[in-house]
Amino acid sequence: MARIPEDFIQDLLNRVDIVDVVERYLPLKKAGQNYMACCPFHKEKSPSFTVSPTKQFYHCFGCGAHGSALSFVMEHQALSFPDAVRQLAESVGMTVPSEDRPPSPAQQKAPGIFDVLKTAFDFYRAQLKTSPAAIEYFKKRGVAGKTAARFGLGFAPGGEDWQPLKAAFPDYDWNALLAEAGLVIDKEETKRRYDRFRDRVMFPIMNQRSQIIGFGGRIMGQGEPKYLNSPETPVFEKGRELYGLPQARAAIRDRGRVLVCEGYMDVVMLHQHGVEYAVASLGTACTPEHIRKLLKLADEVVFGFDGDKAGRRAAWRALENSLPEVRDGKELRFLFLPAEHDPDSYVQEFGQARFEQLITQEALPLSQYLLKELSAQVELTMEEGRAKLLRLAQPYLEQLNLAPILKLMLSKRLAELCQLTMDEMSQVLSGVSSSRQANEMPVAQYSGGVYAEAASGYAPAAPFERNRGWRSARAGRDGRDSGWTPRSGKGQWRNGRFGDREQRPPSLPPRPKQDPLLRVLQLAVQRPELVAGSDALELAWGLEGQVGLVREVLQYIRNQADISSTALLEHWRGAPIYPRLQQVQRDSQGMFDKFAHDELQAEFCDSLHNAAQTQRRGSTLDRKAELEYRDAHGGLTDAERAEYLALLLKK
């Protein structure tokens, strides 16, 4: 589809009220200026999910979910950005326009492809009613009539007729969309076409809007391939879709759990027996896109695989694709069924309660499964085996960037297995001594759209250091220290005295110095109107890393009139820098609420000047080092020597 104009998205966000949007899905209760509810994105008994009508944002203090009305619809309904915009626009009577740009060939074909797929779906369903063999097959597999109707099961005729769809499409011989939709195959050498699916029971595949996008066909007797799926088309990508998701969405929300299987019949029979939160990948391993989609829908994702070698290979691929997507607060587990069973046969023999008991008792958490599989490859009683385990685990640990708590706990367990302390293991993995680590300055690095700050120095929610008009966190209203009371309760520190003796108050650990670039970004994201009241100092900055990110954000705000914090974030949705901006907005939520506009403006200008000075200082040091190197390797010209002396005298 054509690109949705940015000004329409901003207008839409200005028109909708996030309270009204959220209340369509959740019961909200008034709590002061905000509204509260139990978070729909994780399990909780007491409400920690807040909706702010003034800021037009939701925020969960339990799991960290945070965003606008548009984000909420995307996350809660697991919709794509264009679909969420369309749904939100329809709710307020707005029509989604598109920018004047020619649609791609795939976009031009998509509407027609949906039509021919729906026609084929109706044809296959009708054929099932007239095929005793297909009806008998489903009966033997235990499929009830209601289940067949719920999943739209059908039958593709075969035998001597190679073109059964001709009965549904009068233009069968020349309709190009039939081939585009993957329903027919064109033979170039004979210039004839025939149906892709023949003499198979049919499983229609739907997208999240319940539109038919493809089919899976299973042969009823002997033959290969046992399963045949639609090819990739303009509306169907195996790596993005999950079988049974439209039917499972409500149960996934209610249980907070999703079970991922391998086969169509697994999903159908699990649903029939009450395990209605089951879905299946479409003849391929679970992809990162699958994982992201599932983690939006549930806090617990269980991969259910057969216990054979193929099932274990599929499980390991699922683990590898999951690691970069795992977040703290989300749980991924791996269930291996007994060798003689698959989910279909197990739930039919033992029922729902036994199957769910198996999930609860036997499914391995991701951390345990990872260490179990890696440990099986080494001899832990030998030093060489423990060293090998450490090296095997390192690349997997490095992928847990979105789950720092899980990464830390997994690292501790790994250190125990290798009989090392955490410091020793860190030195081995990083190649940096602990003394050097203690002296390193925190550095923010940009990688793949996510900034990772050194844990030794990054404190996103730290109170303000004393700056223009700001009091320290320990200062009272008059600006003086408000005093310290020891825990013992036996005495008090007041005005530099303890009892009758002059003593110094207990020393506190030094707080990390606030990064001026981070403060500029926090203020710009939370209060975009502050940028207009400052000089455009960022124009002299570089274009790479965090400096480039902050510069890009500031320049965009300066070019927009009265842009809101919500619209600012939505502008970068889908861009590499979006996760970083979302993190900054989440971490600084409420940080500036108690301060007046003048104080915030002063803080922003000071931080901007400090950041600019830091950039100039870095350039000066780089040039000084360059001149020193050239002096030692060939000498300097008179002009360069004068420049070097000027840099030495510069403060």
Secondary structure as GFF3:
##gff-version 3
##sequence-region A 1 651
A	DSSP	alpha_helix	6	15	.	.	.	ID=ss1
A	DSSP	alpha_helix	18	23	.	.	.	ID=ss2
A	DSSP	beta_strand	29	31	.	.	.	ID=ss3
A	DSSP	beta_strand	34	37	.	.	.	ID=ss4
A	DSSP	beta_strand	49	52	.	.	.	ID=ss5
A	DSSP	beta_strand	57	60	.	.	.	ID=ss6
A	DSSP	beta_strand	66	67	.	.	.	ID=ss7
A	DSSP	alpha_helix	69	77	.	.	.	ID=ss8
A	DSSP	alpha_helix	81	91	.	.	.	ID=ss9
A	DSSP	alpha_helix	105	129	.	.	.	ID=ss10
A	DSSP	alpha_helix	132	140	.	.	.	ID=ss11
A	DSSP	alpha_helix	145	151	.	.	.	ID=ss12
A	DSSP	beta_strand	154	156	.	.	.	ID=ss13
A	DSSP	three_ten_helix	164	167	.	.	.	ID=ss14
A	DSSP	alpha_helix	176	180	.	.	.	ID=ss15
A	DSSP	beta_strand	184	187	.	.	.	ID=ss16
A	DSSP	beta_strand	192	195	.	.	.	ID=ss17
A	DSSP	beta_strand	200	206	.	.	.	ID=ss18
A	DSSP	beta_strand	212	219	.	.	.	ID=ss19
A	DSSP	beta_strand	227	229	.	.	.	ID=ss20
A	DSSP	alpha_helix	245	255	.	.	.	ID=ss21
A	DSSP	beta_strand	257	261	.	.	.	ID=ss22
A	DSSP	alpha_helix	264	272	.	.	.	ID=ss23
A	DSSP	beta_strand	278	280	.	.	.	ID=ss24
A	DSSP	alpha_helix	288	297	.	.	.	ID=ss25
A	DSSP	beta_strand	300	305	.	.	.	ID=ss26
A	DSSP	alpha_helix	309	322	.	.	.	ID=ss27
A	DSSP	three_ten_helix	323	325	.	.	.	ID=ss28
A	DSSP	beta_strand	331	336	.	.	.	ID=ss29
A	DSSP	alpha_helix	343	362	.	.	.	ID=ss30
A	DSSP	beta_strand	364	365	.	.	.	ID=ss31
A	DSSP	alpha_helix	366	375	.	.	.	ID=ss32
A	DSSP	alpha_helix	383	397	.	.	.	ID=ss33
A	DSSP	alpha_helix	404	417	.	.	.	ID=ss34
A	DSSP	alpha_helix	422	430	.	.	.	ID=ss35
A	DSSP	alpha_helix	434	439	.	.	.	ID=ss36
A	DSSP	beta_strand	444	447	.	.	.	ID=ss37
A	DSSP	beta_strand	450	453	.	.	.	ID=ss38
A	DSSP	beta_strand	493	494	.	.	.	ID=ss39
A	DSSP	beta_strand	497	498	.	.	.	ID=ss40
A	DSSP	beta_strand	501	502	.	.	.	ID=ss41
A	DSSP	alpha_helix	516	526	.	.	.	ID=ss42
A	DSSP	three_ten_helix	528	533	.	.	.	ID=ss43
A	DSSP	three_ten_helix	537	540	.	.	.	ID=ss44
A	DSSP	alpha_helix	545	558	.	.	.	ID=ss45
A	DSSP	alpha_helix	565	571	.	.	.	ID=ss46
A	DSSP	alpha_helix	578	587	.	.	.	ID=ss47
A	DSSP	alpha_helix	597	632	.	.	.	ID=ss48
A	DSSP	alpha_helix	638	649	.	.	.	ID=ss49
###
